[in-house]
Amino acid sequence: MATGTLLSAAQKTAFDRDGYFIAEAFLSAGEVESIRNEISAIVDRYPDVPEELVQIEPAVRRGAVKPERVELGVRKLFRMTRHNALFRSLAHHPQMVGMAVELLGPDVALFQSMLLMKPPRFGGQKVWHQDNAYFRLEPNDVFGFWIALDDADVENGCMHVIPGSHREGIGEHGGVADDYGLSSAPTADDAVACVMKSGDALVFHGETYHYTPPNTTDRRRRALQYHYASTHCRSSKDSPFKSTKPEVIVAGVGAEAPAAG
């Protein structure tokens, strides 16, 4: 690795060529555990939380499934950095911000934060899509960290990607809400399953095709997803979703200082 950089030459090559790479042991076991604990603390306050923050699995909302406790019925947490000090501080994580600056340039924002919960036995699939099909940022200087908080494999819903798909532009998408996805899904033969250990991070371009299958196991499959973008990006006028402002500016002009402590 070159002096003063976080990305190895191999990682940078893989990101440019394939649109993704996996950074093993990206977060420590202690960091993972603190995030898991904060998830529980947030969900324990549900429904006395901001409406966007905690989103319930559709099967649970319909009454088709009754989980053992509320947390096991949560589909995702959304925009946590707007509502929670720990997740806001994580936006400034030196490894994430450092890699973001190397990939995007000096002016960087945490554009969107999510926690994807994929509960055991009934956590649904997320259809093939590109994240920048939601954001429609121009230029497309946006990428995500998908950090496993549990061991992730095909059976419990790990990420699947199509190498090189980020170079093809934004494909046609259709559907609504969580079913918004590519109108023509890739074939399974082209997909790579990203089997990961807890604490590993998938770093992927905002236009890389990706998908997660349902969780058919009794195991959990929580994942932290932070998208970073250049602050020079703007949502295009043809965006199918309401444009949003970045959650936290983390580097360069207008950067918020990390919280002390």
C-alpha positions, 0 to 999 in steps of 0.5 A, a space after each residue: 500500500 502506498 504511504 498515506 493511503 487506505 486503499 491498496 492498489 489492488 482495491 482501487 483497481 478492483 473498484 474501477 474495474 469491477 465496481 466493488 471490493 471487500 475489505 475484511 475486518 473493516 470494523 472491530 468486534 467491539 465496534 460491531 457490538 456497539 452498533 448492535 446494542 444501539 440498534 436494540 436501544 432504538 427499537 426498544 423505543 419504537 413506536 416512540 421514534 421518528 417515523 422514518 427511523 424504524 421501518 417494519 417488515 411488510 409481513 409483520 405489518 400485514 399480521 402474517 408474521 408475529 416475531 418473538 420481539 419487535 426488533 426481529 420484525 424490523 426491515 430497516 432503520 433509515 437516516 439514522 445519522 439525523 436522529 442518533 448520536 452514535 450513528 452520526 459519529 460513525 459518519 466520521 469513521 476515519 477509515 470510511 472518510 479516508 477511503 471516501 476522500 481517496 475515491 471521490 476527492 476532498 469534498 465528501 458528504 455522508 449522503 444516506 445511512 441505513 441499517 438493513 435488518 433482514 430478519 430470520 425466516 421471513 426477511 424479504 429479498 431486495 430486488 436487483 437495482 442500482 442505488 444511484 437509480 434512487 439518488 440520480 446524482 450527477 456526476 455519479 461520484 457516489 459509493 456505499 459501504 455495506 458492512 456485515 454485522 453478522 456473518 452473511 452468506 447466500 442462505 441468510 441474504 448476503 449481497 450479490 453483485 454484477 462485476 463491471 455493471 457500474 460502467 453501463 450507466 443507469 438501467 431502466 428501473 420500475 416498481 415502487 418503494 422497496 420493489 423499485 428495481 431493474 426492469 430487466 434483472 441480471 441472470 444468476 450466472 453473472 452474479 457474484 455472491 459476497 460471502 462475508 464475516 461480521 465486520 467485513 465491508 463491501 465497498 461498491 460503486 453507486 451504479 453497481 447492480 446488486 441484490 440480496 435474497 431472502 433470509 431463509 435461516 434462523 440466523 440474523 443478517 444485519 448490515 450497516 450501509 453508508 453511502 458517501 458522495 462528492 458534495 458537488 453532486 446534484 440530483 438530476 431532474 428526472 429522479 423518480 424520488 424526491 431529492 434529499 440533502 446529504 445527511 452529514 458533510 464529513 470532509 472538505 468545504 463545510 465539513 462538520 467536526 466530529 463530536 468529541 469523546 
